Amino acid sequence: MMSEDWKERIVVDSDILAGKPVVKGTRISVEFILELLANGWAF
């Protein structure tokens, strides 16, 4: 079964990056991380 820890680590706030989902406590968007992984970056 997959862990649901990601729900506690991803936040959406209209004051941060125009409301894009980000990693909690940062300004790093989930979209950016997915792009890096899609381009072959390691975990």
N, CA, C and O of each residue as an XYZ file, in Angstrom:
172
protein
N       0.846     -1.187      0.000
C       0.000      0.000      0.000
C       0.887      1.244      0.000
O       1.899      1.293      0.698
N       0.501      2.239     -0.783
C       1.298      3.467     -0.868
C       1.063      4.344      0.358
O      -0.047      4.436      0.883
N       2.123      4.971      0.785
C       2.037      5.887      1.908
C       1.375      7.188      1.468
O       1.558      7.617      0.328
N       0.623      7.810      2.336
C      -0.020      9.080      2.006
C       0.680     10.250      2.685
O       0.058     11.275      2.962
N       1.984     10.095      2.956
C       2.752     11.178      3.565
C       2.807     12.414      2.677
O       2.965     13.529      3.174
N       2.678     12.224      1.369
C       2.776     13.340      0.444
C       1.696     14.384      0.724
O       1.905     15.564      0.443
N       0.566     13.988      1.261
C      -0.515     14.932      1.542
C      -0.115     15.934      2.621
O      -0.652     17.041      2.673
N       0.815     15.553      3.472
C       1.288     16.448      4.526
C       2.448     17.307      4.041
O       2.806     18.285      4.696
N       3.034     16.958      2.910
C       4.234     17.650      2.419
C       3.965     18.609      1.279
O       4.827     19.420      0.941
N       2.788     18.535      0.677
C       2.422     19.389     -0.440
C       1.372     20.384      0.037
O       0.385     19.998      0.663
N       1.585     21.670     -0.260
C       0.625     22.699      0.129
C       0.276     23.570     -1.073
O       1.066     23.713     -2.006
N      -0.913     24.143     -1.028
C      -1.365     25.087     -2.048
C      -1.765     26.357     -1.311
O      -2.665     26.347     -0.471
N      -1.085     27.447     -1.638
C      -1.334     28.739     -0.999
C      -1.316     29.800     -2.092
O      -0.343     29.910     -2.839
N      -2.379     30.573     -2.186
C      -2.470     31.575     -3.254
C      -1.381     32.637     -3.160
O      -1.127     33.343     -4.136
N      -0.736     32.761     -2.010
C       0.342     33.741     -1.839
C       1.708     33.197     -2.254
O       2.687     33.943     -2.281
N       1.783     31.901     -2.580
C       3.055     31.291     -2.960
C       2.927     30.753     -4.382
O       2.085     29.898     -4.655
N       3.760     31.254     -5.278
C       3.797     30.813     -6.678
C       2.421     30.781     -7.334
O       2.096     29.852     -8.073
N       1.630     31.791     -7.058
C       0.299     31.952     -7.668
C      -0.611     30.753     -7.413
O      -1.470     30.445     -8.239
N      -0.432     30.076     -6.282
C      -1.314     28.985     -5.912
C      -0.933     27.630     -6.451
O      -1.705     26.679     -6.326
N       0.253     27.514     -7.056
C       0.702     26.206     -7.528
C       1.048     25.327     -6.330
O       1.472     25.841     -5.295
N       0.875     24.008     -6.452
C       1.287     23.108     -5.373
C       2.802     23.175     -5.182
O       3.559     23.106     -6.150
N       3.237     23.309     -3.934
C       4.660     23.402     -3.604
C       4.994     22.462     -2.459
O       4.106     22.006     -1.738
N       6.272     22.179     -2.298
C       6.746     21.401     -1.165
C       6.639     22.303      0.065
O       7.125     23.434      0.054
N       6.015     21.811      1.102
C       5.772     22.586      2.321
C       7.066     23.189      2.853
O       8.079     22.501      2.980
N       7.020     24.472      3.160
C       8.169     25.162      3.727
C       9.168     25.661      2.688
O      10.218     26.196      3.043
N       8.841     25.486      1.392
C       9.730     25.935      0.325
C       8.921     26.679     -0.732
O       7.704     26.819     -0.617
N       9.612     27.148     -1.752
C       8.959     27.712     -2.928
C       9.271     26.833     -4.139
O       9.297     27.314     -5.272
N       9.505     25.555     -3.895
C       9.801     24.608     -4.955
C       8.492     23.953     -5.381
O       7.839     23.274     -4.589
N       8.114     24.167     -6.650
C       6.840     23.636     -7.118
C       6.929     22.145     -7.408
O       7.979     21.624     -7.783
N       5.810     21.484     -7.225
C       5.707     20.064     -7.545
C       5.943     19.874     -9.038
O       6.569     18.899     -9.452
N       5.447     20.793     -9.833
C       5.639     20.751    -11.285
C       7.130     20.727    -11.632
O       7.547     19.953    -12.494
N       7.926     21.552    -10.979
C       9.361     21.607    -11.226
C      10.035     20.276    -10.896
O      10.869     19.791    -11.659
N       9.675     19.700     -9.775
C      10.257     18.412     -9.368
C       9.902     17.323    -10.372
O      10.752     16.507    -10.729
N       8.644     17.305    -10.832
C       8.228     16.301    -11.812
C       8.969     16.476    -13.133
O       9.309     15.492    -13.788
N       9.220     17.720    -13.527
C       9.988     17.972    -14.751
C      11.414     17.445    -14.612
O      11.944     16.846    -15.547
N      12.035     17.662    -13.463
C      13.392     17.161    -13.243
C      13.425     15.638    -13.334
O      14.299     15.071    -13.989
N      12.481     14.982    -12.683
C      12.435     13.520    -12.709
C      12.177     12.996    -14.124
O      12.755     11.987    -14.529
N      11.316     13.675    -14.865
C      11.014     13.266    -16.237
C      12.240     13.398    -17.142
O      12.378     12.679    -18.131
N      13.122     14.328    -16.784
C      14.334     14.547    -17.574
C      15.512     13.725    -17.089
O      16.647     13.961    -17.503
N      15.252     12.758    -16.212
C      16.282     11.820    -15.819
C      17.069     12.144    -14.559
O      18.028     11.444    -14.236
N      16.684     13.185    -13.850
C      17.386     13.497    -12.604
C      17.115     12.404    -11.582
O      16.012     11.862    -11.512
N      18.120     12.092    -10.799
C      17.985     11.056     -9.771
C      17.308     11.628     -8.528
O      17.322     12.839     -8.305
N      16.728     10.767     -7.740
C      16.022     11.139     -6.535
C      16.910     11.761     -5.537
O      16.456     12.134     -4.454
